[in-house]
Amino acid sequence: MNYSFLIIGGDTRIASLAKLLKKDGNNVKTYANEIKDFDIEELNTLEDAKIECNKCDIIISSIPLTKDNINVYSPNSDKIISIQTLKEISKDKKIIAGKLDGLIEGYDALEDEALTILNTIPTAEGAIQVAMEETTYTLNNMNVLVLGFGRVGKLLSYKLKKLGANVYTEARKESDLAWIKAYGYTPIDLKDLNNYLCKMDAIFNTVPVKILDKSRLILISSDSLIVDLASYPYGVDFEVAKKLGIKTIIASALPGKVAPDTAAIYVKDYVYRVLNK
């Protein structure tokens, strides 16, 4: 490979991606993502980034692009770059990032079906890791509830069942409820959800809608754990949960946290697919 990449912002997953691209023989430079102990040039100023942008084949930014809709998400650096500035310096260039939401024109990695499916693997494993760390019981024989039967909900239910948990999975569609039953989990229609909340030891939410509001949180034991895997605006009223003494964990963007090297391999394949379009 012999491409020129400019990487702006991003977490440890993007840092791992930079290393992989460099190992492939590409020219890689970064801004606002410090990569230690590896031969990748970090640009010192925004002006350097603008100059380098003119020479690069493609810009890669954070997945997700932002956490506040103002600045590029760059937890590995003290440098700050606004989304507006990124738009200006990336004009007429291919750019890859995640969860663009119309903030910038480019290729949205989180809308790629193959990449999204693969990302469910570290997401599900990371969710289980969180549950193991935050509870004092084994998952075996634990009553666990998975809210939502999308890509993450499907794989998470499967892995929890393999560990011996008593898996209850919520869905809205009749076809999904039928599949849940076929897989050997207990299907829960959303309209019946309140009847099951009191018996759950752990609840995993995958739905980015406030499904666990006050009316439902008061039905949950204070000994229960809630792990929210959804993106903003999440699925839990955290303020109410705190008042009720229910432990809640926000565990979004897990691939970049629990398995950045594996997640980077998935993103690298996507990057090359974009370049070959």
C-alpha positions as CSV (number, residue, x, y, z in Angstrom):
1,M,0.0,0.0,0.0
2,N,1.2,3.5,-0.6
3,Y,-1.5,6.0,0.5
4,S,-1.1,9.2,2.5
5,F,-3.3,9.4,5.5
6,L,-4.0,12.3,7.8
7,I,-5.6,11.2,11.1
8,I,-7.4,13.9,13.1
9,G,-8.6,13.2,16.6
10,G,-9.9,9.8,17.7
11,D,-9.5,7.4,20.5
12,T,-7.1,4.4,21.1
13,R,-8.9,2.4,18.3
14,I,-7.9,5.2,15.8
15,A,-4.4,5.2,17.2
16,S,-4.2,1.4,16.6
17,L,-5.5,2.0,13.1
18,A,-2.7,4.5,12.4
19,K,-0.2,1.9,13.4
20,L,-1.7,-0.7,11.2
21,L,-1.8,1.6,8.2
22,K,1.8,2.5,8.8
23,K,2.8,-1.1,8.9
24,D,1.2,-1.6,5.6
25,G,3.7,0.9,4.1
26,N,1.5,3.9,4.0
27,N,2.4,7.5,4.9
28,V,0.6,8.4,8.1
29,K,0.5,11.6,10.0
30,T,-1.7,12.6,13.0
31,Y,-3.1,15.7,14.6
32,A,-4.8,15.6,18.0
33,N,-4.1,11.9,18.6
34,E,-0.7,11.2,20.3
35,I,0.7,7.8,19.4
36,K,3.6,6.9,21.7
37,D,6.5,4.6,20.9
38,F,5.7,4.3,17.2
39,D,7.2,6.0,14.1
40,I,4.3,8.2,13.2
41,E,4.7,11.9,12.9
42,E,2.4,14.0,15.1
43,L,1.7,17.4,13.6
44,N,2.2,20.2,16.2
45,T,-0.1,22.9,14.9
46,L,-3.4,23.3,13.1
47,E,-1.5,25.0,10.2
48,D,0.6,21.9,9.8
49,A,-2.5,19.9,9.6
50,K,-3.9,22.2,6.9
51,I,-0.8,21.9,4.8
52,E,-0.6,18.1,5.2
53,C,-4.3,17.8,4.3
54,N,-3.4,19.1,0.8
55,K,-1.1,16.2,0.3
56,C,-3.1,13.4,1.8
57,D,-5.3,10.9,0.0
58,I,-7.9,10.6,2.8
59,I,-8.6,12.0,6.2
60,I,-9.6,9.7,9.1
61,S,-11.3,11.2,12.2
62,S,-13.0,9.9,15.3
63,I,-15.6,7.1,15.6
64,P,-17.8,8.7,16.8
65,L,-16.9,12.1,15.3
66,T,-17.9,14.1,18.4
67,K,-19.4,13.8,21.8
68,D,-20.7,17.4,22.1
69,N,-21.5,18.3,18.4
70,I,-18.9,21.1,18.6
71,N,-15.5,19.6,18.7
72,V,-13.9,16.4,17.3
73,Y,-13.6,13.7,19.9
74,S,-9.9,13.5,20.7
75,P,-9.4,11.9,24.2
76,N,-5.7,11.1,23.4
77,S,-4.6,14.7,23.0
78,D,-4.9,18.1,24.6
79,K,-5.3,19.7,21.2
80,I,-8.8,20.8,20.3
81,I,-10.2,21.0,16.8
82,S,-13.8,22.1,16.0
83,I,-16.0,20.3,13.6
84,Q,-16.3,23.5,11.6
85,T,-12.5,23.7,11.3
86,L,-12.4,20.0,10.2
87,K,-15.0,20.8,7.5
88,E,-12.9,23.7,6.3
89,I,-9.6,21.8,6.0
90,S,-11.2,18.6,4.6
91,K,-13.0,20.4,1.7
92,D,-12.7,18.4,-1.5
93,K,-11.1,15.5,0.4
94,K,-12.4,12.1,1.3
95,I,-13.0,11.9,5.0
96,I,-13.9,8.8,7.1
97,A,-15.4,9.2,10.6
98,G,-18.3,7.8,12.6
99,K,-21.8,9.0,13.5
100,L,-21.6,12.1,11.2
101,D,-25.3,13.0,11.7
102,G,-25.1,15.6,8.9
103,L,-22.3,17.6,10.8
104,I,-19.9,17.0,8.0
105,E,-19.8,15.4,4.5
106,G,-18.0,12.1,4.4
107,Y,-18.1,8.3,4.8
108,D,-19.8,7.3,7.9
109,A,-18.1,4.1,9.3
110,L,-21.0,3.4,11.6
111,E,-23.4,3.2,8.7
112,D,-21.4,0.4,7.0
113,E,-23.3,-2.8,7.6
114,A,-20.2,-5.1,7.6
115,L,-18.2,-3.0,10.0
116,T,-21.2,-2.5,12.3
117,I,-21.8,-6.2,12.5
118,L,-18.2,-6.9,13.4
119,N,-18.2,-4.2,16.0
120,T,-21.0,-6.0,17.9
121,I,-18.4,-8.6,18.9
122,P,-16.2,-6.3,21.1
123,T,-19.4,-4.5,22.2
124,A,-21.0,-7.7,23.5
125,E,-17.8,-9.0,25.1
126,G,-17.1,-5.6,26.7
127,A,-20.7,-5.5,28.1
128,I,-20.1,-8.9,29.7
129,Q,-16.7,-7.7,31.1
130,V,-18.4,-4.7,32.7
131,A,-21.0,-6.9,34.3
132,M,-18.4,-9.3,35.7
133,E,-16.4,-6.4,37.1
134,E,-19.4,-4.5,38.6
135,T,-21.2,-7.4,40.3
136,T,-20.3,-9.9,43.0
137,Y,-22.0,-12.9,41.4
138,T,-21.3,-15.1,38.4
139,L,-23.3,-14.6,35.2
140,N,-24.2,-18.3,35.4
141,N,-27.8,-18.6,36.6
142,M,-28.1,-14.8,36.8
143,N,-31.4,-13.2,35.5
144,V,-30.3,-10.8,32.8
145,L,-32.5,-8.6,30.6
146,V,-31.4,-7.4,27.2
147,L,-33.4,-4.4,26.0
148,G,-33.6,-4.4,22.2
149,F,-33.1,-7.1,19.6
150,G,-30.9,-5.3,17.0
151,R,-27.4,-6.4,16.1
152,V,-25.9,-5.9,19.6
153,G,-29.0,-7.3,21.3
154,K,-28.8,-10.5,19.2
155,L,-25.2,-11.2,19.9
156,L,-25.2,-10.2,23.5
157,S,-28.2,-12.4,24.2
158,Y,-26.4,-15.3,22.6
159,K,-23.1,-14.8,24.5
160,L,-24.9,-14.4,27.9
161,K,-26.9,-17.6,27.2
162,K,-23.6,-19.5,26.5
163,L,-22.3,-18.3,29.9
164,G,-25.3,-19.9,31.6
165,A,-27.4,-16.8,32.3
166,N,-31.1,-16.8,32.3
167,V,-31.7,-14.5,29.4
168,Y,-34.8,-12.4,28.9
169,T,-34.8,-10.3,25.7
170,E,-37.2,-7.4,25.0
171,A,-38.5,-6.6,21.5
172,R,-41.4,-4.9,19.9
173,K,-41.9,-6.8,16.6
174,E,-43.8,-10.1,16.7
175,S,-41.2,-11.6,14.3
176,D,-38.3,-10.6,16.7
177,L,-40.2,-12.1,19.7
178,A,-40.6,-15.3,17.7
179,W,-36.9,-15.5,17.0
180,I,-36.1,-14.8,20.6
181,K,-38.2,-17.7,21.7
182,A,-36.7,-19.9,18.9
183,Y,-33.2,-19.1,20.3
184,G,-34.2,-20.3,23.7
185,Y,-34.4,-16.9,25.5
186,T,-37.5,-15.7,27.3
187,P,-39.2,-13.2,25.0
188,I,-40.6,-10.0,26.5
189,D,-43.0,-7.7,24.6
190,L,-42.3,-4.1,25.5
191,K,-45.9,-3.7,26.8
192,D,-45.2,-6.4,29.3
193,L,-41.8,-5.2,30.4
194,N,-42.9,-3.9,33.8
195,N,-43.9,-7.3,34.9
196,Y,-40.3,-8.6,34.7
197,L,-38.1,-5.8,35.9
198,C,-38.3,-6.7,39.6
199,K,-36.6,-10.1,39.1
200,M,-33.6,-8.9,37.1
201,D,-30.0,-9.0,38.4
202,A,-28.6,-7.2,35.4
203,I,-30.1,-5.2,32.6
204,F,-28.3,-4.3,29.3
205,N,-29.9,-1.6,27.3
206,T,-29.1,-1.3,23.6
207,V,-32.0,1.2,22.7
208,P,-31.1,4.9,22.3
209,V,-34.5,5.9,23.7
210,K,-35.2,6.5,27.4
211,I,-36.9,3.2,28.0
212,L,-36.0,3.0,31.7
213,D,-37.7,6.1,32.9
214,K,-38.9,6.8,36.5
215,S,-42.0,4.7,36.1
216,R,-39.9,1.6,35.3
217,L,-36.8,2.3,37.5
218,I,-38.9,2.3,40.6
219,L,-39.7,-1.4,39.8
220,I,-36.0,-2.4,39.7
221,S,-34.1,-3.7,42.7
222,S,-31.4,-1.4,44.1
223,D,-29.1,-4.5,44.0
224,S,-29.5,-4.6,40.2
225,L,-26.9,-3.4,37.7
226,I,-27.9,-1.4,34.6
227,V,-25.4,-1.3,31.7
228,D,-26.3,1.2,29.0
229,L,-24.7,0.3,25.6
230,A,-26.8,2.8,23.6
231,S,-25.5,6.0,22.1
232,Y,-26.8,9.4,23.3
233,P,-29.5,10.2,24.5
234,Y,-29.1,6.7,26.1
235,G,-31.9,4.6,27.5
236,V,-31.8,5.4,31.2
237,D,-32.9,8.3,33.4
238,F,-29.5,8.3,35.2
239,E,-30.5,11.0,37.7
240,V,-33.5,9.0,38.9
241,A,-31.5,5.8,39.0
242,K,-28.9,7.5,41.2
243,K,-31.6,8.7,43.7
244,L,-32.9,5.1,43.8
245,G,-29.5,3.7,44.5
246,I,-29.3,1.6,41.3
247,K,-25.8,1.2,39.9
248,T,-25.7,2.3,36.3
249,I,-22.8,2.2,33.9
250,I,-22.6,4.1,30.6
251,A,-20.7,1.7,28.3
252,S,-21.1,3.2,24.8
253,A,-18.3,3.0,22.2
254,L,-16.9,-0.2,23.8
255,P,-15.0,-1.4,20.7
256,G,-12.5,1.4,21.1
257,K,-12.2,0.8,24.8
258,V,-12.0,-2.9,25.4
259,A,-10.5,-4.2,22.1
260,P,-9.0,-1.3,20.2
261,D,-6.6,-3.4,18.2
262,T,-9.3,-5.8,17.0
263,A,-11.6,-2.9,16.3
264,A,-8.8,-1.2,14.3
265,I,-8.5,-4.2,12.1
266,Y,-12.2,-3.9,11.2
267,V,-11.9,-0.2,10.5
268,K,-8.8,-0.7,8.4
269,D,-10.6,-3.1,6.1
270,Y,-13.4,-0.5,5.7
271,V,-10.8,2.3,4.9
272,Y,-9.4,0.3,2.1
273,R,-12.8,-0.5,0.7
274,V,-13.6,3.3,0.7
275,L,-10.3,4.0,-1.1
276,N,-11.1,1.4,-3.8
277,K,-14.5,2.8,-4.6
